[in-house]
Structure formats: structure tokens, C-alpha cells
Amino acid sequence: MKNELSTVLAAMLQKLPGVVVGKKFNSANFTVRKKVFAFTKDGGVVLKLPTKTVKALVRTRTASLLVMGKRTMKEWVVIHYKDSADAKKHLALFKEAMDYVSTKAITVCA
């Protein structure tokens, strides 16, 4: 399933302008403007999204919060699919994640 999900995601996302499909730490990762907006993990896909969207997805049980070690990530959710092809239904979420990381301001301390 893991490789199948990576294949479905790569086929879907590499068609989008600016998306680079890569592999890191045994996972497929998807970047735009050198920023990761999605990656595969434990048979699911992880997306970086605005807090409002994250809360809505968790509330409807579409996704769960990403936990890395002991830290719960506020802007990252994990979505698991029974069938890898179901990921195609969330193309709008992937596009939102792309837009979010593309426009997120980088704070520079002077």
C-alpha cells in the first residue's frame, strides 16, 4: 500500500506547476519552491495546511494531527486511505497545502 500510495500521489501531483517529487528517509516527498507541502508516512500522507483547515479535518475525523516524537505539530495532518486511489479526492487539499507553503512568510531577524 505504501508504494502504491506514493505512485498515486506522484502521478497526481507531478502534473501541477512547480511540484518536485522526491524521496527522503524512505518516504516520497512533494515540494514546491523547495518547501515540503506533503510526504508519505506509515502508509498515509502528511500535509502542511493552515490551522483553520487542520482543525476542520481533525474535527470531521478526516485526518489526525502529526506527532513527531513527543511533539504535536499544529500545521501538519496525517490522512490514511483504505484505497490509495482515494487520495485523488483530496486534490484540493494538496493544492491548498502547496499554496500555504508557497505564500507562508519567512521571518528574518535583523
C-alpha positions in Angstrom: 0.0 0.0 0.0 2.8 2.4 0.9 4.5 2.3 -2.5 1.1 2.3 -4.2 0.1 5.5 -2.4 3.4 7.1 -3.4 2.8 6.1 -7.0 -0.8 7.6 -7.0 0.4 10.8 -5.3 3.4 11.2 -7.7 1.2 10.7 -10.7 -1.4 13.2 -9.4 1.0 15.9 -8.1 3.8 15.9 -10.6 1.4 17.4 -13.1 1.0 20.5 -11.0 3.2 23.5 -11.8 6.3 23.8 -9.7 5.9 20.4 -7.9 9.0 18.4 -7.4 8.6 14.7 -6.4 11.5 13.3 -4.3 12.4 10.6 -1.9 13.8 11.1 1.5 14.1 8.9 4.6 12.2 6.0 2.8 9.3 8.3 2.0 8.0 10.2 -1.0 8.1 13.9 -0.5 6.5 16.7 -2.5 7.9 20.2 -2.7 7.1 23.5 -4.3 9.6 26.3 -4.3 11.9 24.0 -2.3 9.4 23.7 0.6 7.8 20.4 1.6 4.0 20.5 1.5 3.3 16.7 1.7 5.1 13.5 2.3 4.2 9.8 2.9 4.5 8.3 6.3 3.4 5.0 7.8 1.0 4.2 4.9 -0.6 7.7 4.9 0.1 11.1 3.6 1.1 14.1 5.7 0.1 17.6 4.6 1.0 21.1 5.8 -2.1 23.2 6.0 -3.4 26.4 7.7 -4.5 25.9 11.3 -8.2 26.5 10.4 -8.1 23.7 7.8 -6.2 21.4 10.2 -8.9 21.9 12.9 -11.7 21.2 10.4 -10.1 18.0 9.2 -9.5 16.7 12.7 -13.0 17.7 13.8 -14.5 15.7 10.9 -12.1 12.8 11.6 -10.8 13.0 8.0 -7.2 13.5 9.4 -5.3 13.3 12.6 -2.6 15.6 13.9 1.0 14.7 13.1 3.0 13.7 16.2 6.8 13.7 15.8 8.4 12.2 18.9 6.6 13.9 21.8 5.7 17.0 19.8 2.3 17.5 18.2 2.6 19.6 15.0 -0.1 22.3 14.7 0.1 22.7 10.9 0.6 19.1 9.8 -2.1 16.4 9.5 -2.0 12.8 8.6 -4.6 11.2 6.3 -4.8 7.5 5.9 -6.6 5.9 2.9 -8.2 2.5 2.7 -7.6 2.6 -1.1 -4.7 4.6 -2.4 -6.8 5.9 -5.3 -9.0 7.8 -2.7 -6.1 10.3 -2.4 -7.3 11.8 -5.7 -10.5 13.0 -3.9 -8.3 15.4 -1.9 -6.6 17.2 -4.8 -8.0 20.5 -3.5 -6.3 19.8 -0.1 -2.9 19.2 -1.8 -3.3 22.4 -3.8 -4.2 24.3 -0.5 -1.0 22.8 1.1 1.1 23.9 -1.9 -0.4 27.4 -1.7 0.1 27.6 2.0 3.8 26.7 2.0 4.4 28.9 -1.1 2.9 32.0 0.5 4.0 31.5 4.1 6.2 34.4 5.1 9.7 33.6 6.3 10.5 35.7 9.3 14.0 37.1 9.3 15.5 38.6 12.4 17.8 41.6 11.9 
